Each structure stands twice: as C-alpha cells, then as structure tokens.
Amino acid sequence: MVVEQQLAQARCSQPFSVLGNQQSEDGVTVTAYIPEAKTVSVRCLKTRKEIIKLKKQGDSALFSALSKKLKPAQRYELQVTTADSEYSFTDPYQFREEAFHAVHFIDHQPENLYRQGGAQLLTTDGITGTRFAVYAPNASAVSFIGDFNRWDGRTHPMQQTDMGYWVLFIPGLVAGERYKYQLKDAWGNDLPHKADPLGFAAEQYPSHASKVFDHNAYEWNDSAWMEKRQADKYANPMSVYEVHPGSWRRPSEESGKRYLSYHELADSLIPYVKEMGYTHIELLPVSEFPFDGSWGYQPVGLYAPTSRFGSPDDFKYFVDQCHQADIGIIIDWVPAHFPEDAHGLARFDGSHVYEYDDPRRGWHPDWNSCIYDFGKDTVRQFLVANALFWLDKFHIDGLRVDAVASMLYLDYSRNEGEWIPNVHGGNENYEAISLLKWMNEEVYRHFPGAMTIAEESTSFPGVSRPVSEGGLGFGFKWNMGWMHDSLHYISKDPAYRRYHHGEITFSMVYAFDENFVLPISHDEVVHGKGSLIGKMPGDEWQQAANLRCYAGLMYGHPGKKLNFMGNEIAQSREWNHDGELDWWLLEFDKHKGMQALYRKLNHLYRTMPALYEQDHNYEGFSWIDHNYAELSMLSFVRKAKDDKQKVYVVNNFTPSPREKFRIGVEDPGTYSLVLNTDSGEFWGSDYPAPEIVTADAVEWNNQPYSIEITLPPLATLYWVYE
C-alpha cells in the first residue's frame, strides 16, 4: 500500500525499484502505474505479440504480473485500454541504464552539463526518445509532466540518484514536446511547476514551458567566418552596434505581430549594419526572460534563446547570416543574478539550490533578484557550461558579461551591516572572482577565436589580463571611466569646458592598463538620462555639432568602439523598449547627416590601421597638445605598427573657428584631411578649411615639424600622414 500511495500522490522517488521489468529467480515481473487504465498487457516491441496480461492490484492504478516468457533484456511495450480509448507505449521504466547514463559524466567537464543534462534526444536499441536529468538534491520527489502525459505528475515519476539528479528516459518523446518538472520539497510539499534549468527552448507567458529541442538539426554555413575570427582581435578593428532586438524596428501594425522575427532581423538588420560599416552586433540578452521591461537582464532560461523572436534554429540562422556577411555576434550574458519567478531557479527544490541562502549574499537590492551561489560547485558548473554553450551551439563570437562589479564585491550597493565580509575581513567575493577566472579560462581554451568582455565599473586590477598573469582573464573591459568623464565634459556649455579640461584628457592616464572598449551603451539613454544628442548643450545646430565632434573624438581615441542603436541617427527621444527607433527622423538633413558621419567614421576606422592596430599599447598614441584648456582644444596622433601610417586627431570643443592654427607633427611631407565633422555632408557649417597641407620645418608642440590648419567650430579633424 505504501508504494501505491506514493505513486498515487506523485511521491515516489525510486520508481526503478518498483516499476518496469524486475528480474527474479522465477522470471521477470512487469509493473506499471497507469491511472484510468482498465486493462494492461505486455507486448513484444518487435513482433507486437502479447506476452502477458498485467493484473490490477486491488482498487489502485497499479498493474503487475510475473512472466516466464519475457527475457530481462527484451524490449516491450504496454497495451492499455481505458473506458473510451486504446493505446500503446514503450515502458520508460525498462531503460534504467540509459537514464542513469546522464549522470555518469556530468561533473567531469563543464560542457558535459549541457551535453548530458536537461532534455537529450537519443536513440537506444533502435528506440528514439528523450532522456531527462534535472538537479534537485533536496526534493523528496520529482515528476516529468507535459502534453505527453496530460501534465499528470503521477504517470512519470523520475528516479533519484546519489548525485542529486533525477533521471528518466521516455521513449517516443520527440523535439517540440512541451514539458516541466513537478517537484515536492524535502517535507513533501508541492512546489510551483518548474521549467528546465537546462531547457534548450521555452514558451512565453502564460505557460513558460520548456520544449524538447534537437541541436543537431541545423546545418551551419559559416565555416569561412569561423576560420577568419581566429585573427588577433586586438590588432583589428572592432566597432560594435548594440541592439535591443525587440525595439530596433517593429513590424507594421497590419501584420498583427509585436516583434520582428530572427529571420526578419536577418533580412533588415544585417544589411543596415553592413552598410553602416560596423564590424559586430551586440545583442542585449537573448536568454529566455519573462518580463519585457527587464530587456533580458532578468533571465530565467539561460540555455534557451528567447522565443519572442522565433525558435533556437531561427536564432542560429540569424547568427549564420551575420557571419556570412562578415559581421560578428556578441551577446550580453547575465551570470550575476536571476529573478524570483515561480517557474525559474529560485528555491528550485524548496531549498536554495542556485542562490546563496543568506540574503546578505543571496539577494540583490538594486534589481530585486537572487544572486547565484558562486561557491557551490554545481552552480559554478552551471554558469561556466552556459558560457560555453552559447559559443558551441550558436557560434557566438563574444560574451559581454553584465554587472561584473556586482559580482566582485560583497558590499556592492549595500550599507554597513548588510553584507558579510570574506574570510579575511575584506569585501572581495573570492568565490565570484574564482568563477570568472575559470569561466574565462574555459572559454579561451575551447574557443580561442571567441572573446569575453567585462562590464566592470571599478578599478579592480587586471580585469582584461590573463589568469596566468594574475588577472581575471577577460579579453576586453568596458571603459566606464572614459564614458562617464567624456559625457560629463561634452554636456558642459563650451564656455565652461576650460574648467573641466582634465575630464577629457584623464582617460589617457590609464588607457592601456586594460584592453578597453569605449561604450556609449543603452544605459546612457534610459531612466531619465535622455538621448545622446539631448545631452549636448546649445541650440539645435550646436547640439548636432557637439555630438559630431564627440563622435570624432571617440573614434580617434584608443580602444574598440560600441554605440547603442539610435546614436547614429541622433535619436531625439530617450530609448523606449516598447517602441522602435524614430526612423522617420532620417527625413531631415540633420539626422541624415549624423548617420552619414557614423558611416564615414566606421569606414575610416576599418580602413586606417593607425586607428585600430595599436589600440592597446602606448606605441600607438602620443599627445601633441593636451594642455590647451583655455581654448578647449586637443590634439594627438594615432600610429599604425611600424609607423607606416599616422592619423592626427584635432578637436575644437568651442563654437569659435580658428584659422592659421599650428600643431606639431613628427614628419616632413604632405598631410591630407580625411575627416572634418563640420562638413556639409554631415549637416555641418562647411567652414572653409584646406584639405591638403605641407609640413613646415618649424618646431611646435615639442615636435620637429608643424602644419598650419583651420579649425572649424565644434569640430574634430583627422589629418593623415602616410
């Protein structure tokens, strides 16, 4: 009776010892639990001939019988009749070894987690089905539920293992099937139905169900790109277009759709990025997330691309098309925290499986979300495996890791008494630091052509230095200091910039301490911060001129580049994730001119080695004059390797033009003006300025030669010496 009650109440944790085929000296006993069944018989799977009828055990739904004909290794199916139907299925409880196989290798290497865990399609003895493995170490019972069994937790109890995993192989279950897990906590209490933490595909609200998915079906066509991306990223151009795929463009109202699909984004976004000259697209998080307003930064399904825009294969198609167009793909990856949604990871089996149990470590006050327990081996493997998963299954070229600072410091955004010091009494989270190092080592070991990028806003040392040299191991780090200081400077009225000159020059004090990316990201155009052009002072023309001058400075400054969508068209409104960019602005010359400038900057940046080859070492940069605070002017030179090309960048941050302005140069010869942000092509004033000058043997700015040029108002100039 105890077993019958456990099965009837979905409390059975050891179904393999009760159900299926059990061998004894007398023969093989077959036992099945099938609610609503009237009769159950066992048939040979190959011949479909009946072997034995099972006997109903009292008033329960348990059927059992001893057979001397059925061999222990013989595969069989169950023929079932109910009050109104008849059907047959292959008994999952005869596949014990196949189910246990999932946990034999899971903890050997991090990538084994997504290769063995979750829902894995496989064929055994010619029988195709899906093997499930879910980690719930403190659950008292776990059942597989889905359309397949009418979401009845009694029909498919899973087997508990010593490793904390629950396993089951279900024959006949194919790609596309919806499912969840039904769990009971350690005290037998029912928990909300949970999506698969390793689910490869998911549905949207209201079900949030996981879906079985076949990752081997898609045929890639990006081999040329995958070979090409092995090149040295530090010595090559990288201009990133940051995109929120749900609001770059929206479908027409007539379509009745809310978002463009991955296929539609491939058809429209890729040609635009290609035409604009960006080298990479960075997508805000695509891991499945329940709340649109989080933009993806509150993910629940780390192993599934969001189904808002299509299937996982649709997303692969998008990545594939990017690669075929010579465009790299970076995704935002969020290992710092996760939301409390009932179907997700929070208190997964009734205990803190994924998060720290103490809220002083396990709760994030800024984002009202849970923090992963970075010291727990299973959580560490879960996160490292996920990083590898995106690079492996989706050919992603880079992971931009979100909120790294919040991981590094135990007192991040906490007051005194709200955090727990580490073993040495400090505020560094040693567990998170160790995790990030391991993640980066695994990424570059398995995928040397990929890259990791840290969004890290503090002075933590060695973020983008190899682990072997004491660093965290990231390939790049966002230069948040440059972003903050330069935006603060450019937002000042030109009359007052002389008093803030240090803000625009200070970045060069530390420019080569890390491998920096210069980010003007989505974070700068939301939450009341206004648009990028809205930060600029002055009237309409001066605002545009300031932004053009600033963009010229950014592309001339050492470091790779990142711009959020809309920056390039001088989007006037703050970004709204519920709408689309104001593309209608391109009907006006001001916005067409800004777009033309960004297109020109990308072209120059990609074709002039001086602007990218030595982004990360001192040999590629020299100040010409950084002390001209009185006139709010800057000049510096960028150099290609072996000095084969030099680009002199000159900034005039005032609305006053300067004629016969002399700057020092290193070499005699002819200099050509390749960029003037005041050009009429960009909606500038077209202030007259020579385009070719010859160096004079006049020492200036501590240089042996000098050129005499004209500085238009609020403009950046690029003078090139070949």
Secondary structure, 3 states (H helix, E strand, C coil): CHHHHHHHCCCCCCHHHCCEEEEECCEEEEEEECCCCCEEEEEECCCCCEEEEEEECCCCCEEEEEECCCCCCCCEEEEEECCCCEEEEECHHHCHHHHHHHHHCCCCCCCHHHHHCEEEEEEECCEEEEEEEEECCCCCEEEEEEHHHCCCCCCCECEECCCCEEEEEEECCCCCCEEEEEEECCCCCECCCECCCCCCEECCCCCCCEECCCCCCCCCCCHHHHHHCCCCCCCCCCEEEEECCCCCCCCCHHHCCCCCCHHHHHHHHHHHHHHHCCCEEEECCCEECCCHHHCCCCCCEEEEECCCCCCHHHHHHHHHHHHHCCCEEEEEECCCCECCCCCCCCCCCCCCCCECCCHHHHEECCCCEECECCCCHHHHHHHHHHHHHHHHHCCCCEEEECCHHHHHECCCCCCCCCCCCCCCCCCECHHHHHHHHHHHHHHHHHCCCCEEEECCCCCCCCCCCCHHHCCCCCCEEECHHHHHHHHHHHCCCHHHHHHHHHHHHCHHHHCCCCCEEEEECHHHHCCCCCCCHHHCCCCHHHHHHHHHHHHHHHHHCCCEEEEECCHHHCCCCCCCCCCCCCHHHHHCHHHHHHHHHHHHHHHHHHHCHHHCCCCCCHHHEEEEECCCHHHCEEEEEEECHHHCCEEEEEEECCCCCEEEEEEEECCCCEEEEEEECCCHHHCCCCCCCCCEEECECCCECCECEEEEEEECCCEEEEEEEC
